[in-house]
Amino acid sequence: MLDRIFAFAENVRTGKHLGATGKQLKNVVSIGIGGSYLGPEFVHEALRFHPEAYAQARGRSLRFLANVDPVDVARALDGLDPAETLVVIVSKTFTTAETMLNARTAREWLQKGISGASKEAVVSHHMVAVSAAIDKTKAFGIDEKNVFGFWDWVGGRYSVCSSVGVVPLALQYGPRIVEDFLTGAREMDEHFFTAPLPSNLPVLLALVSVWNHSFLGYTTRAILPYSQALLRFPAHIQQVSMESNGKRVGLDGSTLEFEAGEIIFGEPGTNGQHSFYQLIHQGRVIPCDFIGVCKSQHPIKNDADAVSNHDELMSNFFAQPDALAKGKTAEDLKKENVPADLISHKTFPGDRPSVSILMPEMDAKRIGQLLALYENQVAAQGFIWGINSFDQWGVELGKVLATQVRNEISAARDGNRTKVTGGDFCPSTKALMEKFLQTKS
């Protein structure tokens, strides 16, 4: 499958696979939601300004369409020429409601925007699928040779290294960059599988998190990459962790006697410092993961400044965990002649937990290692807590109810009514739906 993907990507990148009107396909729009987009988008953003990846992607664009909100459709397709655009539909079952509605919307956009070609030719040249449901991709109109599969047991949040991530990334950056990424992920997987526990990085990270969460009672963890290239990393790990370990029962079905799963959030430094670090330093105790990089992807040094931009960034990377650990006492403030009425306000408790990860550089291989480090940390946490990190029953109820709501809205629109007559909805939900139905969409 990897050989097929790489061959297809090279055909598109070199112009052997052209659009329906003979134009080269320079733009890729990858449609998927949740694990079908968060991971690939994180890797894409992490690679965008690495010099080697940037050179491989020159003249090409990669965009992601996830939200069913039509504004996201407008953002994804804005300014693109349909004749130069390839759409990748990423859905394991090819039934995910949001993804399939967006896929149909993109298909209509392509067919209306490309003149001189049949609707079938447009789909054949401009749409491919990543899915385990070949029958459904065929029914959609996609040629079987343009469907890239993966095992149906692969959970979306763990699917970055499958066809889900490899297809859009290989189209944008070429096979060699993606191979480096996969190599890095594989190396960390092997480390997790073979390294003794005292030196096993995912296990150590998991133990620290379990200690902070289950023993000390700190339910939240902040992931703080001091690298703008990792701006989408916290969002991806938020899903990997919270969708995997957000459980209240153990493997045997019994209710846990403790809380499993952490609340994950984060933002690149130094942006986060000007957003929520006040709470971290002087409010609630929130364990932090600081991620720094020795070598910048895009170094800048102004003649008038004492340090480079990256050195300024890394000065904050080293300072913040130090400040969390040491804090500042009332005695320290008195020695600095701080007014008495301000001493309590300027006191920092300190002794606040954090982990610092310092990487040599942010290239494709290290990005793969970082991804697999956190994926395996989540798995190790699940093993310790005795839960199943690989199911996700919690997301199903909302999907079922959304179907009921959708059917009721459709029936109300068809019947030109504003009253909700079907479904077993909460009174507040029913009132809100009726308010919504009063407005024409």
Phi, psi and omega in degrees: 000320178298319177299319179297316181297313182296321178296317179296316181299318179293323178296320178290315185292329182265356177090009176286326173258110184252168175289176184296337180257008178091002179277151178286142182271100185264341184244138176237130173245116181261118183257121178184167182224157181064233180293345179278359178218326185300314180293307178301324179293319177302313181294318178302311180295324180293332182268340194309318186246015168289129190309315183291316179293321179301318179295322180291333183264000185305131179084359182242158175226147176230124178234158180238138177238114183239308187290141177285348176303126182300341176295324178293325175300313180299319180296320184287325187259352185301127175080359181271145173270117180306325182293344180246018188241135174248130180254128177251119179261119184248108178201120183300314183266346185058034177229353182304121191302311183297316182296317184288326175295316177296324179295317178295323178295317179293322178299316179294321178299317178294313185293325177283331186269349181247110181265156177084010179221147179290161178299323179294319180294323179298312179297317182299321184269336192241000182225131174230166184228147169244109189197160173255007183244081185298323181297322182283326177293324178294319179296331178288339179111007182270131179298139183301330180289346178257020176248128182245114189267173171203163184300138185287351178271359179284117177290144184305318183290345177253016192259008184302321184275002175266191177304333182305314179267326188292324182297302180295324182290321179291325177296324182277317190246352180088160185299321187295318178298317181293322176301318178298317177300313180295324178297316179298316179297319180295321179299318179290323175301315179296321177299314180298322184284330191243336187290141175303146186305320182296341179240017183270110189299311178299323179293317179298315178298320179295317180296318178300315182294318179296320178299311181296321187276302190276335182259317182268346174084018178271104192276351186242148174224136179256132174255118192234085180281122174272062179198115181297336177299336182261027185299333180260002180295314179301321180296321180292313181291331173305314179290313181305317184281308189285329177281336180275313190251009176280071188236152177242358177231154179275183180300331181272002178090355181278151180292133181292148177269007180212169178269127175256161177082140180249156170273116185253134171210171179175171183198147178298144170279147008265008180304315182298329180300329181263016183234297189229006181292338176305314179297320183292322184277321188233000178252236181289155175279119180232107176304143186234142168253112175264129181239118180237164183228132182292319187245125181286146173290335187218074186293139176224136175221114177278140182302326186276352185258146184289329181231162177287165177301320181290322177296323176297316178300313184287337173299321177288324178302316180284327186287319188296310178295330177296316179295320178298321183286313188274322183065198178211125185269166176298324179297318178300318183290323177297320178296333179271008177062034174289134180306144186302324183285352179254351187299314181295327180289330184261002178282133176248122184300324184071191181054040180254130192286144173205160174237136177243130178242120181247118183256147180298314178200168182253074175255180186301319182295315181291327176298318176297319179296317181296317178302309184292330176302313183283325175302314183285332173300314180299317178298316180296321175301315180298320178298318181292317181285346180073035179242170177263107181280002189242009169247176183202052184298336184296340181271353188281321185300315179299324178296317180297313181294325178298325177296318178298316179296316181301316180297320181291319178296317180298316180294321180293318178296316181295324182270003178054045179237160180244003179262141176271118184248344181243175176079155180252077186260153172301147179306320180294319178297317180298318180296319179293319178299318180293325175296319179296319183291342177289343180258127178288131181281000000 
